[in-house]
Amino acid sequence: MQKEIKNCLLFVPPAFTNKNAIDINPLPPLGLGYIASVLENMGVQVKIVDCLMEGWNNRKDLGNDLLKIGLSEDIIADIISKFSPDIVGVNNQFSKQYKNAHRMYEIVKLVDESIITMAGGAHPTAVPELVLEDPNLDFVVIGEGEIVVERLISALSNNPDDIKDVDGLGYKENNKIIINSKTTYIEDLDSIPFPARHLMNLEQYFGLELSHGKRHHERFTPIITSRGCPAKCTFCTAYKVWGRKYRYRSPENVIEEMRELKNKYNVEELMIEDDNFTANPKRAEKICDMMIEEQFNFKWDTPNGVAAFSLNNNLMQKMKDAGCYKINIAVESGNQNTLNNIIKKPLNLSKIGPIVDFCKTIDLDCGVFLIVGMPGDTLEAMWDNYKFARKIKVFDPFISVATPYPGSEIYDTCEEKGYLSNDFKLDDLYIRSFPITTEEWGPKDLKHLMKKGYLYLKFYQALDNPILFTKLAINKVLSDFSK
């Protein structure tokens, strides 16, 4: 049915979190910002509503150590009613939050059945057929959404028959679910307009103590300079959204956006959220050189990690000089066999130690990502994570529990081998949920391993630097006492 699209409402839904350990950090929604910019260029009036951030202080106790944070359903319905959109998009990044997203589709249809609903994000991209079973959902945008949404809006407004030709779109026809496979990605990332930050109310995010890590300045924002990853790590689903090919914006285009952030929004800190910011080291060096020339004086870090294979001393020095205060290295395992044959990450562990050592010489903080609980791994091999961290003297690595997200290879492995419990639900998917049980180990074994590993690293941290360790311990006690 043809329908001219004049108004579009884009939502970040409320979120579930653990009551005693809130594990969600609001961020300006760049994905929706990119979609909004494309729609505005088409002449569509757009409004972005981050229900999580705008309702950050509205917390509903659901029992069983579960909280719901975000705007109430009455307020959400009122926003929809007053804006009167022709189409509503909902960003569903995490499988754990899928119920909140589906409740949004339902609220939209309760306000007005004629409003078109569309879902985007990592979860709908991984399981579009499952998501489209919801009678309140009309479309799923698969993968990066700028061109998909542009073509969908054009088809709805001009010729609905064109919907069948939109690459990366899921929809229904005569009650049958149809998925147009995602086969193409945007090659020229410079062609995409910058995210519509003027629709995000950035001021509401400024000053948050935690937002994908601890921030050093109040006025911060994420930025993405590249997309795609050629690696085939078995736990990862990012390729479902961004594809396997590494694509990147030109340094000039990146600097232009940074200039806007500095001059228009007075941003002081950046979070470069790329999966592979350093994958092309010459490009990364040029960006750093231009940041120095522009005298931005940003503080910035790499919360998603950097590709260790491409790091070199010259690049790290330039990153430091350009304002980088921390790099995170996605090592994943301290056992080379686990890396090669279970995680399937193309990384030689011998490269990591020299990187960490050089970071220390230039006073650049260096974090390490590690994973325990991969299907096929052994407890002995997992212990190598802690031994490796001790060896390179990174005593506080960020250690995740392997999580079988839909679309990942380990999800398929777990289903095939029966490693997930009979009562397993998508709601259980977060990095401390311990959802996997193999023939050799289960959740209790992993928890024991992690507690033992924590004490092991703290012991050797104290031996390595007793003065620093004592100061940290005293600060921790004082902090706990003041709460």
Buried (B, 14 or more C-beta within 10 A) or exposed (E): EEEEBEBBBBBBBBBBBBEEEEEBBBBBBBBBBBBBBBBBEBEBBBBBBBBBBBBBEBBEEEEEEEBBBBBBBEBBBEBBEEBEBBBBBBBBBBBBBBBBBBBBBBBBBEBEEEBBBBBBBBBBBBBBEBBBEBEBBBBBBBBBBBBBBBBBBBBBBEEEEEBEEBBBBBBBEEEEBBBBEBEEBBEEBEEBEBBBBBBBBBEBBBEBEEBBBEBEBEBBBBBBBBBBBEBEBBBBBBBBBBBEEBBBBBBEBBBBBBEEBBEEBEBBBBBBBBBBBBBBBEBBBBBBBBBBEBEBEBBBBBBBBBBBBBBBEEBBBBBBEBBBBBBBBBBBBBBBEBBBEBBBBEBEBEEBBEBBEBBEEEEBEBBBBBBBBBBBBBBEBBBBBBBBBBBBBBBEBBBBBBBBBBBBBBBBBBEEEEBBEEEBEBBBBBBEBBBBBBEEBBBEBBBEBBEEBBEBBBEBBBEEBEEEBEEBEEEEEEEEEEE
